[in-house]
């Protein structure tokens, strides 16, 4: 069985079992497999059950192995404290006394201090930490005891798995390739896997430049350079691919950003442990460019064969001029330009170095600066995408009426994803009192003050601007849906799952983490089962034993104050932490947990709980780190021997940090205590501890997510425009949109945003 393809299908709540002859009569072996799947929170539908019957024993073991690998059941989930739901009572005084005792013992090994020396070398004085409660060293966070199993079967909600074949994988790949929005990390990983094992569709049209990079990379690795060249529209695409090959980032993040992030992520509160300057120099050295002759010839051919006009090529090169100078030198393009067969490349480089070109953006900014309305709007109409992205600020600069009129004339040429973004953000953007959030490429989420020109407009004028933009969005989307073919004439019905009213349409909030067990969109809400919510963090898989300190924490926010549950505050009222592990064991990783007791939090007046993880050790969050939360109707077990509190059947949501992550910390969820639901989001932040985050920025980001239209709202707009009659059941509906359908974000985007 192909493990990679099995894992891809599992994210879609399916199992990929090609060329299997179904067998209707269940065998004992299959019933045992189904029982094990149920213990991990999965159950097969009838077609999948028949397919599982047709598998041999090794094939069934392979299926089970893939699911165990995804859910992490073969890793070490032991905590530092045994039975940690009962606090140990440790305090900062215990750490201080232990610190002093170790200094004294180092100076005088014969000092008469009663206590215990642990295998890590630390001496624990009597009367401090209750050592019988720990599975490792409470002072340095080194685990001594590992766990070989996890808890199973405590969850009451089973995830239904369906059967997938080759056609399903091909449909998934086609939806990813044709997605009208940028793929998130999960989708990119899925597409990379599918490109390795499935043929590329003939005459495929790829909408997003970032998606093209994955296809180009596959073709280049197969030596199909000429085929790869057809996915390059201009020099910017070539530069994007070269940078992707060099850094793993599909976005053009500037070198100085990598260096700045490395410097910030390696700062340390302990001066002797600070490695910021050293890390920045290492990052700078890694970004140095070096290419052999085959690569030089390959890029020279690509640039020489571009069909875009030279003026347009030069204009697209201008914003990244510094990067182009570095790549031109590293690739020896000036040398190749002197050869007769590279005549177009020669002219391109000659004009580039002589600055012999005009920049459209510069001309536009000049017109806007001088208030030349007609000229500026005429230029913006030439590029509808730029017009949409600058619509709000241009309305403030030139006045709403002429700008809206000019935009209406070209709104049919604007991508639906941009129209949706405009409609969603208008109310926040035209508010003088609201701050906005922005995330620079490779950076952390930041609050942005309201535009200064808003102060020159009255409340009534700003309200009219908001209404005008929202009206533009609604009218354009109605026209688009009405123009789409709806199939046969006559009465047609549509089913819209009520849960889709709580899932925002994914535009502009791409995720940098991978979801291995399911697919969800930022802003999606998860109900909490029972009276407790358990956060988990697992890191260190496949790494040798070393000091590697990742921290799981949460912010407890009331109307009057903020409290934290973290390694330095293990048991605030309503929350319990499993202990601070600072060293990882060999290859199997380690874990931390936080238990949130909802009735206690509610009685205390806690409104929200913000879930965070961060790297205390120098550097970024560890690639491969898994974080998420669990809930169950009944109290969840914690082992009194190892502290294991993980049960895959109770997992509501989990994500994995990828290799390309540049973040020091991550906010991955917010619990609304009163409503008992968790909103999944992804907000990177800087800093060594949970105290580095700003609750105000979190609130601003949540308002931004709440302002976005939901999938259900856009589907109802579609039903209205196409005169579809809503029904209460998917059975028999001409168009049925269920939660399972929404688990493929690319399919959602293809329907709503193409």
C-alpha positions in Angstrom: 0.0 0.0 0.0 1.2 3.5 -0.8 1.5 5.2 2.5 1.8 8.7 1.1 -1.4 8.4 -0.9 -3.2 6.8 2.1 -2.3 9.8 4.2 -3.5 12.2 1.5 -6.8 10.5 1.3 -7.1 10.4 5.1 -7.1 14.2 5.2 -10.3 14.0 3.1 -11.9 11.5 5.5 -11.2 8.6 3.1 -8.8 5.7 2.5 -7.2 5.2 -0.9 -7.5 1.5 -1.8 -7.1 1.1 -5.6 -7.6 -2.2 -7.5 -9.3 -3.9 -4.6 -12.0 -6.6 -5.1 -14.7 -5.9 -2.6 -15.8 -8.8 -0.4 -19.2 -8.4 1.3 -18.7 -11.0 4.0 -16.6 -9.5 6.9 -13.7 -11.6 8.1 -12.5 -11.8 11.7 -9.3 -10.0 10.7 -11.4 -7.1 9.2 -13.6 -6.9 12.2 -10.5 -6.6 14.4 -9.2 -3.8 12.1 -12.5 -1.9 12.3 -12.4 -2.2 16.1 -9.0 -0.7 16.2 -10.1 2.1 13.9 -13.0 2.8 16.2 -10.6 3.0 19.1 -8.8 5.8 17.3 -12.1 7.6 16.4 -12.7 6.4 12.9 -15.4 4.1 11.3 -15.7 2.9 7.7 -18.8 3.3 5.6 -20.2 0.2 3.8 -18.2 0.4 0.5 -15.0 0.9 2.5 -15.8 -2.0 4.8 -16.2 -4.3 1.8 -12.9 -3.0 0.3 -11.1 -3.7 3.6 -12.5 -7.3 3.5 -10.7 -7.7 0.1 -7.3 -6.7 1.6 -4.6 -9.2 2.6 -3.3 -9.1 6.1 -0.1 -7.2 5.2 -2.3 -4.6 3.4 -4.6 -4.2 6.4 -1.6 -3.7 8.6 -0.3 -1.1 6.2 -3.6 0.8 6.4 -3.5 0.7 10.2 0.2 1.7 10.2 -0.6 4.8 8.1 -3.4 5.9 10.5 -1.2 5.2 13.5 1.6 7.3 12.0 -0.8 10.2 11.2 -2.3 10.2 14.7 1.1 9.8 16.4 0.1 6.8 18.5 3.6 5.3 18.1 5.3 8.3 19.7 6.1 9.0 23.3 3.2 10.9 25.0 4.5 10.7 28.6 4.5 14.0 30.6 6.9 15.2 33.2 4.4 14.8 36.0 2.5 11.6 36.7 -1.2 12.0 37.2 -0.8 15.7 36.6 -4.5 16.5 37.1 -3.5 16.6 40.8 -1.0 19.5 41.2 2.4 18.7 42.7 2.5 22.0 44.6 5.9 22.9 43.2 6.8 26.6 43.4 9.5 29.0 42.4 10.9 28.6 45.9 11.6 24.9 45.2 13.5 25.8 42.1 15.5 28.5 44.0 16.4 26.1 46.8 17.4 23.4 44.3 19.5 25.9 42.4 21.4 27.0 45.5 21.8 23.4 46.7 23.4 22.4 43.4 25.8 25.3 43.6 26.8 24.3 47.1 27.2 20.6 46.1 29.3 21.6 43.1 31.7 23.5 45.4 31.7 20.9 48.1 30.5 17.4 47.0 30.7 16.2 50.6 28.3 18.9 51.8 25.7 17.4 54.3 22.5 18.2 52.5 19.8 15.5 52.5 18.4 14.8 49.1 18.5 12.7 45.9 20.9 12.9 43.0 19.1 12.1 39.7 20.6 10.5 36.6 20.8 13.9 34.8 23.2 15.0 37.5 21.0 17.4 39.4 20.6 17.2 43.2 17.1 17.6 44.5 17.0 18.5 48.3 14.5 16.9 50.5 11.4 19.0 51.2 11.3 20.5 47.7 9.9 18.6 44.7 7.9 15.4 45.5 10.0 13.2 43.3 7.6 10.3 43.4 5.2 12.4 41.3 7.7 13.0 38.4 8.8 10.8 35.5 11.9 13.0 35.0 13.9 15.8 36.6 11.7 18.6 37.9 14.6 21.0 37.8 16.0 20.7 34.3 13.0 19.1 32.6 14.8 15.9 31.4 12.4 13.0 31.0 13.6 9.6 32.3 10.5 7.5 31.7 8.9 7.0 28.3 5.4 5.7 27.3 4.9 2.9 24.7 1.1 3.5 24.3 -1.7 6.0 24.4 -5.2 6.1 25.7 -7.9 4.9 23.3 -11.6 4.9 22.7 -12.7 7.7 25.0 -14.2 9.8 22.2 -17.9 9.5 21.4 -17.9 11.1 18.0 -16.6 8.8 15.2 -15.2 10.2 11.9 -16.8 8.4 8.9 -14.2 7.2 6.4 -15.1 6.6 2.7 -13.5 4.6 -0.1 -11.3 6.4 -2.6 -9.8 5.2 -5.9 -7.6 6.7 -8.6 -10.5 8.9 -10.0 -10.9 10.5 -6.5 -7.2 11.4 -6.3 -7.2 12.8 -9.8 -10.2 15.0 -8.9 -8.4 16.2 -5.8 -5.3 17.0 -7.8 -7.3 18.9 -10.5 -9.1 20.9 -7.8 -5.7 21.9 -6.3 -4.2 22.8 -9.6 -7.1 24.9 -10.6 -7.7 26.6 -7.2 -8.3 30.3 -7.6 -6.7 31.1 -4.3 -3.2 30.4 -3.0 -2.8 26.9 -1.5 -2.1 26.5 2.1 0.6 24.3 3.5 -1.6 21.2 3.7 -2.8 21.6 0.1 0.8 22.2 -1.1 2.0 19.1 0.6 -0.9 17.1 -0.8 -0.2 18.4 -4.3 3.5 17.6 -4.1 2.6 14.0 -3.1 0.1 13.6 -5.9 2.5 15.0 -8.5 5.0 12.3 -7.6 2.5 9.4 -8.1 -0.2 10.7 -10.5 0.2 11.9 -14.1 -0.1 15.7 -14.7 -3.5 16.4 -16.4 -3.0 17.3 -20.1 -3.4 21.0 -21.0 -3.9 21.9 -17.3 -4.5 25.5 -16.6 -3.0 26.6 -13.2 -4.5 29.8 -11.8 -2.1 30.7 -9.1 1.6 31.4 -9.7 2.6 29.8 -6.4 0.9 26.5 -7.4 2.9 26.6 -10.7 6.1 26.4 -8.7 5.3 22.9 -7.4 4.5 21.7 -11.0 7.6 23.3 -12.4 9.7 21.7 -9.7 8.3 18.3 -10.5 9.0 18.8 -14.3 12.6 20.1 -13.6 13.4 17.1 -11.4 12.2 14.8 -14.3 14.4 16.7 -16.8 11.4 18.2 -18.6 12.7 21.8 -18.8 10.9 22.7 -22.0 7.5 21.7 -20.5 8.3 23.6 -17.3 9.0 26.8 -19.4 5.3 27.0 -20.5 4.4 27.8 -16.9 6.5 31.0 -16.8 4.6 34.1 -17.8 7.5 36.5 -17.1 10.8 37.0 -15.3 9.0 37.2 -11.9 7.9 33.6 -12.2 11.5 32.5 -13.0 12.7 34.4 -9.9 9.9 32.9 -7.8 10.9 29.4 -8.8 14.6 30.0 -8.2 13.9 31.4 -4.7 11.5 28.5 -4.0 14.3 26.0 -4.9 16.7 27.9 -2.7 14.6 28.5 0.4 11.5 26.3 0.2 9.2 29.4 0.3 6.7 29.7 -2.5 6.4 33.4 -1.8 9.1 35.9 -2.7 10.4 36.7 0.9 13.3 39.1 0.8 16.7 37.9 2.0 16.8 40.6 4.7 13.5 39.2 6.1 15.1 35.7 6.6 18.2 37.3 8.3 16.0 39.5 10.5 13.8 36.6 11.6 16.9 34.5 12.4 18.2 37.3 14.5 14.9 37.8 16.4 14.2 34.1 16.9 17.6 33.4 18.4 17.5 36.2 21.0 17.4 34.8 24.6 16.4 36.3 27.9 19.6 34.8 29.3 22.4 36.9 27.9 24.9 34.0 27.9 22.5 31.9 25.7 21.8 34.7 23.2 22.8 33.6 19.7 21.1 36.3 17.7 24.1 37.7 15.8 25.6 34.2 15.1 22.2 33.0 13.8 21.8 36.0 11.5 25.3 35.4 10.0 24.5 31.7 9.5 21.2 32.7 7.8 23.1 35.1 5.6 25.6 32.5 4.5 22.8 30.0 3.7 21.2 32.5 1.4 24.4 32.8 -0.7 23.8 31.8 -4.3 25.9 29.2 -6.2 24.9 27.5 -9.5 26.6 25.1 -11.8 26.6 25.4 -15.6 23.5 23.2 -16.2 21.4 25.5 -14.0 22.9 28.6 -15.7 22.0 27.3 -19.2 18.5 26.3 -18.0 17.6 29.7 -16.6 19.2 31.5 -19.6 17.0 29.5 -21.9 13.9 30.2 -19.9 14.5 33.9 -19.8 15.5 34.1 -23.5 12.3 32.2 -24.5 9.7 34.4 -22.6 6.9 35.7 -24.9 6.1 38.7 -22.6 7.0 42.1 -24.1 10.4 43.4 -23.0 8.9 46.5 -21.5 6.6 44.4 -19.4 9.4 42.1 -18.4 11.6 44.9 -17.2 8.7 46.4 -15.3 8.1 43.2 -13.4 11.8 42.9 -12.6 12.0 46.3 -11.1 10.4 45.7 -7.6 13.0 42.9 -6.9 15.9 44.7 -8.6 18.4 43.9 -5.8 17.6 40.2 -5.9 17.8 40.1 -9.7 21.3 41.6 -9.6 22.4 38.8 -7.3 20.8 36.1 -9.4 22.2 37.5 -12.7 25.7 37.4 -11.3 25.3 33.9 -9.7 23.9 32.4 -12.9 26.5 34.1 -15.2 23.6 35.4 -17.3 25.8 38.3 -18.7 28.1 35.7 -20.1 25.3 33.7 -21.8 23.8 37.0 -23.1 26.9 37.5 -25.3 26.1 34.3 -27.3 24.2 34.6 -30.5 21.4 32.2 -29.5 20.5 34.4 -26.5 19.8 37.7 -28.3 16.6 38.5 -26.4 18.4 37.9 -23.1 21.1 40.3 -24.2 18.6 43.1 -24.9 16.8 42.4 -21.6 20.0 42.6 -19.5 21.3 45.7 -21.4 18.1 47.6 -20.7 17.9 46.4 -17.2 21.3 47.6 -16.2 20.8 50.9 -18.0 17.4 51.5 -16.3 16.0 51.9 -19.8 12.3 51.3 -18.9 9.3 52.9 -17.4 7.6 51.7 -14.2 3.8 51.7 -14.4 3.5 51.8 -10.6 5.6 55.0 -10.4 3.5 56.8 -13.0 0.3 55.8 -11.1 1.7 57.1 -7.8 2.7 60.4 -9.5 -0.8 60.9 -10.7 -2.3 60.1 -7.3 0.2 62.4 -5.6 -0.8 65.3 -7.8 -4.5 64.6 -7.5 -4.9 63.9 -11.3 -8.1 61.9 -11.0 -8.8 61.1 -14.7 -5.3 59.9 -15.5 -5.0 57.8 -12.3 -8.3 56.1 -12.8 -7.6 55.4 -16.5 -4.3 53.7 -15.5 -6.0 51.7 -12.7 -8.7 50.4 -15.1 -5.9 48.9 -17.2 -5.1 46.6 -14.3 -8.3 45.5 -12.5 -6.4 43.4 -9.9 -4.3 46.4 -8.8 -7.4 48.6 -8.8 -9.2 46.2 -6.5 -6.3 46.0 -4.1 -5.9 49.8 -3.9 -9.6 50.6 -4.0 -10.1 51.7 -0.4 -7.1 54.1 -0.3 -7.8 55.5 -3.7 -11.4 56.3 -2.6 -10.0 58.3 0.2 -7.5 60.1 -2.0 -9.7 60.9 -5.0 -13.2 60.8 -3.5 -15.6 57.9 -3.5 -18.0 58.7 -6.4 -15.6 58.9 -9.4 -13.6 55.9 -8.1 -16.6 53.7 -7.6 -18.0 54.6 -11.0 -14.6 53.8 -12.6 -14.4 50.5 -10.7 -17.9 49.4 -11.7 -16.9 49.6 -15.3 -14.2 46.9 -14.9 -15.6 44.9 -11.9 -16.5 42.0 -14.2 -12.7 41.6 -14.9 -11.8 41.4 -11.2 -11.2 38.0 -9.6 -14.1 36.9 -7.3 -11.7 36.3 -4.4 -10.7 40.0 -4.5 -14.3 41.1 -4.7 -15.1 38.9 -1.7 -12.2 40.4 0.3 -13.4 43.9 -0.5 -16.9 43.2 0.7 -15.7 41.5 3.9 -13.2 44.2 4.9 -15.0 47.4 4.0 -16.7 47.9 7.3 -13.5 47.5 9.3 -11.4 49.5 6.9 -13.6 52.6 6.8 -13.9 52.7 10.6 -11.8 55.4 12.4 -11.9 53.5 15.7 -11.0 50.0 14.4 -7.5 48.8 14.1 -6.7 46.3 11.5 -4.2 43.4 11.4 -1.6 42.7 8.8 1.0 40.0 8.3 4.0 41.0 6.3 5.6 38.2 4.3 7.6 36.0 6.7 6.6 38.1 9.6 4.3 38.1 12.6 0.7 39.4 12.8 0.7 43.1 13.6 -1.9 45.7 14.4 -2.2 48.6 11.9 -3.7 52.0 12.8 -6.6 53.3 10.8 -5.7 55.2 7.6 -4.9 58.8 8.4 -7.2 60.1 5.6 -10.2 58.7 7.4 -10.1 61.7 9.7 -11.0 64.0 6.8 -14.4 62.3 6.3 -17.6 62.4 8.3 -19.2 59.3 9.7 -22.0 59.6 7.1 -19.5 59.7 4.3 -17.6 56.7 5.6 -20.9 54.8 6.0 -21.8 55.5 2.3 -18.3 54.3 1.2 -18.8 51.0 3.1 -22.3 50.5 1.6 -21.0 51.3 -1.9 -18.2 48.7 -1.6 -20.5 46.1 -0.1 -23.1 46.8 -2.9 -20.4 46.3 -5.5 -19.4 43.0 -4.1 -23.0 41.7 -3.8 -24.0 42.8 -7.3 -20.9 41.4 -8.9 -21.3 38.1 -7.2 -25.0 37.9 -8.2 -24.1 38.6 -11.8 -21.4 36.0 -11.7 -23.7 33.3 -10.2 -26.5 34.2 -12.6 -24.3 33.8 -15.6 -23.2 30.3 -14.6 -25.1 27.4 -16.1 -27.3 25.6 -13.6 -28.1 22.5 -15.7 -31.6 21.4 -16.7 -34.4 23.9 -16.7 -37.3 23.7 -14.3 -37.5 23.5 -10.5 -34.0 22.9 -9.0 -33.2 22.4 -5.3 -30.1 23.1 -3.2 -29.1 21.7 0.2 -26.8 23.9 2.4 -25.5 22.2 5.6 -26.2 24.6 8.5 -22.6 24.0 9.8 -21.3 25.9 6.7 -22.7 29.1 8.3 -19.8 28.9 10.8 -17.0 28.4 8.2 -15.5 31.5 6.6 -14.6 31.5 3.0 -10.8 31.0 2.8 -9.3 34.2 1.2 -6.2 35.9 2.4 -5.6 33.7 5.5 -3.4 31.0 4.1 -2.2 28.5 6.7 1.4 27.6 7.2 0.7 24.4 9.2 -0.2 21.0 7.9 -3.4 19.3 9.0 -2.8 15.5 8.8 -6.1 14.2 10.3 -8.6 16.5 8.7 -9.1 19.7 6.8 -10.4 23.0 8.3 -10.4 26.6 7.4 -9.2 29.4 9.6 -12.1 30.8 11.6 -13.9 27.4 11.7 -15.5 26.7 15.0 -15.4 23.4 16.9 -17.9 22.6 19.7 -16.4 21.3 23.0 -17.7 18.0 24.2 -18.0 17.8 28.0 -16.7 20.1 30.7 -13.0 19.8 30.0 -10.8 20.8 27.1 -7.3 19.3 26.8 -4.5 21.0 24.8 -1.5 18.9 23.7 1.9 19.5 22.2 4.2 16.8 20.9 7.7 17.5 19.5 11.1 15.9 18.8 10.0 13.0 16.5 13.0 11.4 14.7 15.5 13.8 16.4 18.4 12.6 18.7 18.2 13.3 22.4 19.1 17.0 23.1 18.1 20.2 24.8 15.0 21.4 22.8 12.5 23.3 24.8 9.1 24.0 23.3 6.4 25.4 25.5 2.6 24.9 25.6 0.8 27.8 27.2 -2.6 29.7 27.2 -3.9 33.1 28.1 -6.9 33.3 30.4 -8.8 36.6 29.6 -11.4 38.1 31.9 -13.0 41.5 31.7 -10.7 42.8 34.4 -7.4 40.9 34.1 -5.3 38.4 32.2 -3.8 35.2 33.6 -1.6 32.6 32.1 -1.1 28.8 32.4 2.5 28.0 31.4 5.7 26.4 32.6 6.1 29.3 35.2 2.4 29.1 36.4 1.3 25.4 36.3 -2.0 25.6 38.1 -4.0 28.8 37.8 -7.6 28.5 38.8 -9.4 26.5 36.1 -6.3 25.2 34.3 -3.6 22.6 34.9 -0.2 22.2 33.2 1.6 18.8 32.9 5.0 20.2 33.6 7.9 21.8 31.7 10.0 19.4 29.6 13.2 21.0 28.3 15.1 18.0 26.9 13.8 15.5 24.4 14.5 11.7 24.4 15.9 9.9 21.4 13.8 9.8 18.3 10.3 9.4 19.9 9.6 12.9 21.0 7.9 14.2 24.2 4.7 15.9 25.2 3.1 18.6 27.3 -0.6 19.1 28.1 -2.9 21.7 29.6 -6.3 20.8 31.0 -9.0 23.6 30.9 -11.9 23.1 33.4 -14.8 25.0 31.7 -17.1 25.2 34.7 -14.3 26.7 36.9 -13.3 29.1 34.2 -16.9 30.2 33.7 -17.4 30.8 37.4 -14.1 32.7 37.5 -15.4 35.0 34.7 -12.9 34.0 32.0 -14.4 35.0 28.6 -11.7 33.6 26.3 -8.7 31.3 26.5 -6.0 31.8 23.8 -4.0 28.7 23.0 -0.3 29.2 22.2 2.9 27.3 21.6 6.4 28.8 21.3 10.1 27.9 21.1 11.9 28.8 24.3 15.0 27.3 22.9 16.8 29.6 20.4 15.4 29.4 16.9 11.9 28.7 15.4 9.2 26.3 16.3 10.6 22.8 15.7 9.6 21.3 12.3 7.4 18.3 12.9 5.9 19.7 16.1 2.2 18.8 16.5 -0.3 20.8 18.5 -4.0 20.6 19.0 -6.8 20.0 21.4 -9.1 17.2 22.6 -12.5 17.0 24.2 -14.9 14.2 25.2 -18.3 13.9 26.9 -16.8 11.9 29.8 -13.7 12.8 31.8 -10.5 11.9 29.9 -7.9 9.7 31.5 -4.5 10.7 32.7 -2.0 7.9 33.5 -0.8 7.8 37.1 2.4 6.0 35.9 3.5 8.0 32.9 1.2 11.0 32.7 -0.1 10.0 29.2 -3.2 12.0 28.4 -3.4 11.7 24.7 -6.3 9.8 23.0 -6.6 10.1 19.2 -10.3 9.4 19.4 -10.9 12.6 21.3 -8.9 14.9 19.1 -11.0 17.8 17.7 -8.2 19.4 15.7 -4.5 19.0 15.3 -1.9 20.7 13.1 1.8 20.1 12.3 4.5 22.7 11.9 6.3 22.4 8.6 9.9 22.7 7.6 9.4 26.2 6.1 8.1 27.7 9.3 9.8 30.9 10.4 7.8 31.6 13.6 9.0 31.8 17.1 5.5 31.2 18.5 2.0 30.3 17.2 -1.5 31.1 18.4 -3.6 28.1 17.2 -7.0 28.5 18.8 -9.3 30.6 21.0 -11.9 29.1 23.3 -15.1 31.0 23.9 -15.9 29.8 27.4 -19.6 30.9 27.5 -20.4 29.3 24.1 -18.1 26.4 24.6 -16.6 26.4 21.2 -13.0 26.8 19.9 -12.2 29.0 16.9 -9.2 27.6 15.0 -6.8 30.3 13.8 -3.2 30.7 13.0 -1.4 33.7 14.3 2.4 33.7 14.4 4.1 35.8 17.1 7.6 36.7 18.3 9.0 36.3 21.7 10.3 33.6 24.0 7.2 33.1 26.2 3.4 33.5 26.1 3.7 36.9 27.6 5.0 38.2 24.2 1.5 38.1 22.6 -1.0 40.9 22.5 -4.6 39.9 23.4 -5.7 43.1 21.6 -4.2 41.8 18.4 -6.0 38.5 18.8 -9.3 40.3 19.3 -8.7 42.4 16.2 -7.9 39.2 14.1 -11.0 37.5 15.4 -13.1 40.5 14.3 -11.5 40.2 10.9 -12.4 36.6 10.6 -15.9 37.3 11.8 -16.3 40.0 9.1 -15.6 37.5 6.3 -18.7 35.9 4.7 -19.2 32.3 5.5 -19.5 29.5 2.9 -23.2 29.2 3.8 -23.8 32.9 3.2 -22.2 32.8 -0.3 -24.1 29.6 -1.2 -27.4 31.3 -0.3 -26.3 34.2 -2.5 -25.8 31.6 -5.3 -29.2 30.0 -4.6 -30.9 33.4 -4.9 -29.1 34.4 -8.1 -29.8 31.0 -9.7 -33.4 30.6 -8.3 -32.6 27.4 -6.5 -35.0 26.2 -3.9 -33.5 25.4 -0.5 -34.3 21.9 1.0 -33.7 20.4 4.4 -31.9 17.2 3.3 -29.1 16.4 0.9 -31.0 13.3 -0.3 -32.5 14.1 -3.7 -31.2 17.7 -3.8 -29.9 18.7 -7.2 -27.0 20.5 -5.5 -25.9 19.3 -2.1 -23.2 21.2 -0.1 -22.2 19.3 3.1 -19.5 19.6 5.7 -17.7 16.8 4.0 -17.7 18.8 0.7 -16.3 21.8 2.6 -13.4 19.8 3.9 -11.7 20.2 0.5 -11.0 24.0 0.5 -9.8 23.9 -3.1 -13.2 22.6 -4.2 -14.9 25.3 -2.2 -12.8 28.0 -3.8 -13.3 26.6 -7.3 -17.1 26.8 -6.9 -17.3 30.2 -5.0 -14.3 32.1 -6.2 -13.6 31.1 -9.8 
